[in-house]
Amino acid sequence: MNKIMRVLGILFLSIAIIGGFTMRQTASAADLTDKKAILVVSFGTTFADTRKVTTDAVESKIREAFPEYEVRQAFTSRIIIKRLAERDGIKIDTEKQALDKLKAEGYTEVIVQPLHMEAGDEYAKLTHVVEKYEESKAFNKISIGHPVLYYTGQEGEKPDDYAIAIKALENQLPKLGKQEAVAMMGHGGVNPSNAAYAALQMKINDAGLKNVFIFTVEGYPTVENLITELRANKIKKVTLMPFMLVAGDHANNDMAGDDKESFKSQLIAAGFKVDTYLHGLGENVGIQDIYVQHVKDAIEGKFDKSKRSKDRPVIPVIE
């Protein structure tokens, strides 16, 4: 009898040990499959002061909002990455290097959140990169979030990103006198998304904000368009602000520089008094919150472009 009891005891102990080992293996496997990361991607800047209070601040806000995710940073500008390495000894990954590292480290879910203002060339390049990793099945899930300006409230289901951004901008606008204005400088370019700046101006007008104007460095509206609007509205004094993530080279030189080609100098030459506000939108808490929300949307797959509105039929495939 005692012998039988000893055998049964050994058997139960063995089962317990094997079961515990199996459970640990299962837990370890689950840990591996649940490795999740958020890659925060911006064009980058060589201006250290603005980088800390803009890109780094947004990254910290995202890290705080999603503690279950590893948060990494990448720049898309190879020139800026090279300059930071040579001048400051700072190593910043490109978007591809960062994604390859996440893959090598066993991450299976990656959310890529760009810090762009609109869906222009830089966003298109990043989207193309994400699509390549998606096609190769490098991760179980890889998604890309939207820039600040994307949807305009279409179909009653999409958010009005413009109205949300304008609400955030109101927090940094100075109180304007009767003949005073704010002119916000975007980047602009040849990409069709440059139309976002004209749409933003219309949305600003719809919101009832008076004497707040948008112009761009490389697109439309131009500084000439701005000067025409200022004169038409009998403006005497203008405060220039960057409609950009960081107050970097464009803000410090193209916008607020002292040479005769800067926008500040052109406006002074046109007869206006000019103040400058050298703070990137990445410092604006409301704009930071927009990026956090766009990460959340990407995690949830909330605005999947492959899905049509429930009230609209599927677009037929034409052979």
KEVEXVO-240724 format. One record per residue (C-alpha): residue in three letters; chain; y, z, x; residue number from 1. Coordinates in steps of 0.5 Angstrom, whole numbers. Layout:
rest/kette/v/w/u/nr
ALA/A/Y/Z/X/NUM;
...
This chain:
rest/kette/v/w/u/nr
MET/A/0/0/0/1;
ASN/A/5/2/6/2;
LYS/A/3/-5/9/3;
ILE/A/5/-9/3/4;
MET/A/11/-5/2/5;
ARG/A/13/-6/9/6;
VAL/A/12/-14/8/7;
LEU/A/16/-14/2/8;
GLY/A/22/-10/6/9;
ILE/A/22/-15/11/10;
LEU/A/21/-21/6/11;
PHE/A/27/-18/3/12;
LEU/A/31/-17/9/13;
SER/A/30/-24/11/14;
ILE/A/32/-27/5/15;
ALA/A/39/-23/5/16;
ILE/A/40/-25/12/17;
ILE/A/39/-33/11/18;
GLY/A/43/-32/4/19;
GLY/A/49/-29/8/20;
PHE/A/48/-34/14/21;
THR/A/48/-40/8/22;
MET/A/54/-37/5/23;
ARG/A/58/-37/11/24;
GLN/A/56/-44/13/25;
THR/A/58/-46/6/26;
ALA/A/65/-42/6/27;
SER/A/66/-45/13/28;
ALA/A/65/-52/10/29;
ALA/A/70/-51/5/30;
ASP/A/75/-49/10/31;
LEU/A/74/-55/13/32;
THR/A/75/-59/7/33;
ASP/A/81/-55/5/34;
LYS/A/85/-56/11/35;
LYS/A/92/-59/8/36;
ALA/A/98/-61/11/37;
ILE/A/105/-63/9/38;
LEU/A/108/-68/14/39;
VAL/A/116/-68/14/40;
VAL/A/119/-74/16/41;
SER/A/126/-76/18/42;
PHE/A/129/-82/22/43;
GLY/A/131/-76/27/44;
THR/A/138/-74/31/45;
THR/A/140/-72/38/46;
PHE/A/145/-67/35/47;
ALA/A/142/-61/36/48;
ASP/A/146/-57/32/49;
THR/A/146/-61/26/50;
ARG/A/138/-62/27/51;
LYS/A/137/-54/26/52;
VAL/A/141/-53/20/53;
THR/A/138/-60/16/54;
THR/A/132/-63/18/55;
ASP/A/129/-56/21/56;
ALA/A/132/-52/15/57;
VAL/A/129/-57/10/58;
GLU/A/122/-56/14/59;
SER/A/123/-49/13/60;
LYS/A/124/-49/6/61;
ILE/A/118/-53/5/62;
ARG/A/114/-49/9/63;
GLU/A/116/-43/5/64;
ALA/A/115/-46/-2/65;
PHE/A/107/-49/0/66;
PRO/A/104/-43/4/67;
GLU/A/97/-46/3/68;
TYR/A/99/-52/7/69;
GLU/A/100/-53/15/70;
VAL/A/107/-56/15/71;
ARG/A/109/-61/21/72;
GLN/A/115/-65/23/73;
ALA/A/116/-73/25/74;
PHE/A/121/-77/27/75;
THR/A/121/-85/26/76;
SER/A/126/-87/31/77;
ARG/A/123/-88/38/78;
ILE/A/130/-89/41/79;
ILE/A/132/-82/39/80;
ILE/A/125/-79/41/81;
LYS/A/126/-82/48/82;
ARG/A/133/-79/48/83;
LEU/A/130/-72/46/84;
ALA/A/125/-72/51/85;
GLU/A/129/-75/57/86;
ARG/A/135/-71/56/87;
ASP/A/133/-64/53/88;
GLY/A/125/-64/54/89;
ILE/A/124/-64/47/90;
LYS/A/117/-67/45/91;
ILE/A/117/-70/37/92;
ASP/A/112/-74/35/93;
THR/A/112/-81/31/94;
GLU/A/109/-81/24/95;
LYS/A/103/-84/27/96;
GLN/A/102/-79/33/97;
ALA/A/103/-74/28/98;
LEU/A/98/-77/23/99;
ASP/A/93/-78/28/100;
LYS/A/93/-71/30/101;
LEU/A/92/-68/23/102;
LYS/A/86/-73/23/103;
ALA/A/83/-70/30/104;
GLU/A/84/-63/27/105;
GLY/A/80/-64/21/106;
TYR/A/85/-64/16/107;
THR/A/83/-68/10/108;
GLU/A/89/-68/5/109;
VAL/A/96/-70/7/110;
ILE/A/103/-70/4/111;
VAL/A/108/-74/7/112;
GLN/A/115/-73/5/113;
PRO/A/121/-77/8/114;
LEU/A/128/-74/8/115;
HIS/A/131/-81/7/116;
MET/A/137/-82/2/117;
GLU/A/134/-88/-2/118;
ALA/A/128/-92/-1/119;
GLY/A/131/-97/4/120;
ASP/A/128/-100/10/121;
GLU/A/126/-94/13/122;
TYR/A/122/-91/7/123;
ALA/A/119/-98/7/124;
LYS/A/116/-98/14/125;
LEU/A/113/-91/12/126;
THR/A/110/-93/6/127;
HIS/A/107/-98/10/128;
VAL/A/104/-93/15/129;
VAL/A/101/-89/9/130;
GLU/A/98/-94/6/131;
LYS/A/94/-96/13/132;
TYR/A/91/-89/13/133;
GLU/A/90/-89/6/134;
GLU/A/86/-96/7/135;
SER/A/82/-93/13/136;
LYS/A/80/-87/9/137;
ALA/A/82/-83/15/138;
PHE/A/84/-77/10/139;
ASN/A/81/-75/3/140;
LYS/A/88/-75/0/141;
ILE/A/94/-78/3/142;
SER/A/100/-79/-1/143;
ILE/A/108/-80/0/144;
GLY/A/113/-77/-3/145;
HIS/A/120/-80/-6/146;
PRO/A/127/-80/-3/147;
VAL/A/133/-76/-6/148;
LEU/A/135/-83/-10/149;
TYR/A/129/-86/-13/150;
TYR/A/128/-86/-21/151;
THR/A/134/-86/-26/152;
GLY/A/130/-83/-32/153;
GLN/A/127/-89/-34/154;
GLU/A/122/-89/-40/155;
GLY/A/124/-82/-42/156;
GLU/A/119/-80/-37/157;
LYS/A/121/-81/-30/158;
PRO/A/126/-76/-27/159;
ASP/A/134/-78/-27/160;
ASP/A/134/-77/-19/161;
TYR/A/141/-79/-19/162;
ALA/A/144/-74/-24/163;
ILE/A/140/-68/-20/164;
ALA/A/143/-70/-14/165;
ILE/A/150/-71/-17/166;
LYS/A/149/-64/-19/167;
ALA/A/147/-61/-12/168;
LEU/A/153/-65/-9/169;
GLU/A/158/-61/-14/170;
ASN/A/156/-55/-10/171;
GLN/A/160/-58/-4/172;
LEU/A/166/-62/-7/173;
PRO/A/172/-59/-6/174;
LYS/A/177/-57/-12/175;
LEU/A/181/-64/-12/176;
GLY/A/189/-64/-14/177;
LYS/A/191/-70/-18/178;
GLN/A/192/-75/-12/179;
GLU/A/186/-73/-8/180;
ALA/A/179/-76/-7/181;
VAL/A/173/-75/-4/182;
ALA/A/169/-81/-1/183;
MET/A/162/-80/1/184;
MET/A/159/-85/6/185;
GLY/A/152/-87/6/186;
HIS/A/148/-91/11/187;
GLY/A/147/-98/7/188;
GLY/A/144/-104/9/189;
VAL/A/141/-111/7/190;
ASN/A/135/-108/4/191;
PRO/A/135/-109/-4/192;
SER/A/135/-101/-5/193;
ASN/A/142/-101/-2/194;
ALA/A/144/-102/-10/195;
ALA/A/142/-95/-10/196;
TYR/A/149/-93/-8/197;
ALA/A/153/-97/-13/198;
ALA/A/148/-94/-18/199;
LEU/A/150/-87/-15/200;
GLN/A/157/-89/-16/201;
MET/A/156/-91/-24/202;
LYS/A/152/-84/-25/203;
ILE/A/158/-80/-22/204;
ASN/A/163/-84/-27/205;
ASP/A/158/-82/-32/206;
ALA/A/158/-75/-30/207;
GLY/A/165/-75/-31/208;
LEU/A/167/-73/-24/209;
LYS/A/174/-76/-22/210;
ASN/A/176/-79/-16/211;
VAL/A/169/-78/-12/212;
PHE/A/167/-85/-9/213;
ILE/A/161/-88/-5/214;
PHE/A/162/-93/1/215;
THR/A/157/-95/6/216;
VAL/A/157/-96/14/217;
GLU/A/153/-102/13/218;
GLY/A/152/-104/6/219;
TYR/A/156/-104/-1/220;
PRO/A/161/-101/-3/221;
THR/A/165/-102/4/222;
VAL/A/171/-99/6/223;
GLU/A/175/-104/4/224;
ASN/A/172/-103/-3/225;
LEU/A/174/-96/-2/226;
ILE/A/181/-97/0/227;
THR/A/182/-101/-6/228;
GLU/A/179/-96/-11/229;
LEU/A/184/-91/-8/230;
ARG/A/190/-95/-9/231;
ALA/A/188/-96/-16/232;
ASN/A/187/-89/-17/233;
LYS/A/194/-87/-14/234;
ILE/A/190/-83/-9/235;
LYS/A/194/-80/-3/236;
LYS/A/189/-75/1/237;
VAL/A/182/-77/2/238;
THR/A/176/-72/4/239;
LEU/A/171/-76/8/240;
MET/A/163/-73/7/241;
PRO/A/157/-76/10/242;
PHE/A/152/-78/4/243;
MET/A/147/-77/10/244;
LEU/A/141/-72/11/245;
VAL/A/145/-70/18/246;
ALA/A/152/-70/21/247;
GLY/A/150/-74/27/248;
ASP/A/152/-80/30/249;
HIS/A/155/-84/24/250;
ALA/A/158/-78/21/251;
ASN/A/162/-76/28/252;
ASN/A/163/-83/30/253;
ASP/A/163/-88/25/254;
MET/A/166/-83/20/255;
ALA/A/170/-78/23/256;
GLY/A/172/-81/30/257;
ASP/A/178/-82/33/258;
ASP/A/178/-89/35/259;
LYS/A/181/-95/31/260;
GLU/A/175/-97/28/261;
SER/A/173/-91/25/262;
PHE/A/173/-90/17/263;
LYS/A/178/-84/18/264;
SER/A/183/-88/23/265;
GLN/A/182/-94/18/266;
LEU/A/184/-90/12/267;
ILE/A/190/-87/16/268;
ALA/A/192/-94/18/269;
ALA/A/192/-95/10/270;
GLY/A/197/-90/9/271;
PHE/A/192/-84/7/272;
LYS/A/192/-77/9/273;
VAL/A/185/-75/11/274;
ASP/A/180/-69/12/275;
THR/A/173/-69/14/276;
TYR/A/167/-65/12/277;
LEU/A/162/-66/18/278;
HIS/A/156/-63/14/279;
GLY/A/149/-67/13/280;
LEU/A/146/-66/6/281;
GLY/A/140/-63/9/282;
GLU/A/145/-56/9/283;
ASN/A/146/-57/2/284;
VAL/A/141/-52/-2/285;
GLY/A/140/-56/-8/286;
ILE/A/138/-62/-4/287;
GLN/A/133/-58/0/288;
ASP/A/130/-56/-7/289;
ILE/A/130/-64/-9/290;
TYR/A/125/-65/-3/291;
VAL/A/121/-59/-5/292;
GLN/A/120/-62/-12/293;
HIS/A/118/-68/-9/294;
VAL/A/113/-65/-5/295;
LYS/A/110/-62/-11/296;
ASP/A/110/-68/-15/297;
ALA/A/106/-72/-9/298;
ILE/A/101/-66/-9/299;
GLU/A/100/-67/-17/300;
GLY/A/101/-74/-17/301;
LYS/A/106/-73/-22/302;
PHE/A/109/-80/-22/303;
ASP/A/103/-85/-19/304;
LYS/A/106/-92/-19/305;
SER/A/99/-95/-21/306;
LYS/A/100/-91/-28/307;
ARG/A/104/-94/-34/308;
SER/A/108/-90/-39/309;
LYS/A/103/-88/-45/310;
ASP/A/108/-92/-49/311;
ARG/A/107/-99/-45/312;
PRO/A/101/-103/-45/313;
VAL/A/98/-105/-38/314;
ILE/A/101/-111/-35/315;
PRO/A/95/-116/-35/316;
VAL/A/93/-120/-29/317;
ILE/A/95/-127/-28/318;
GLU/A/90/-131/-24/319;
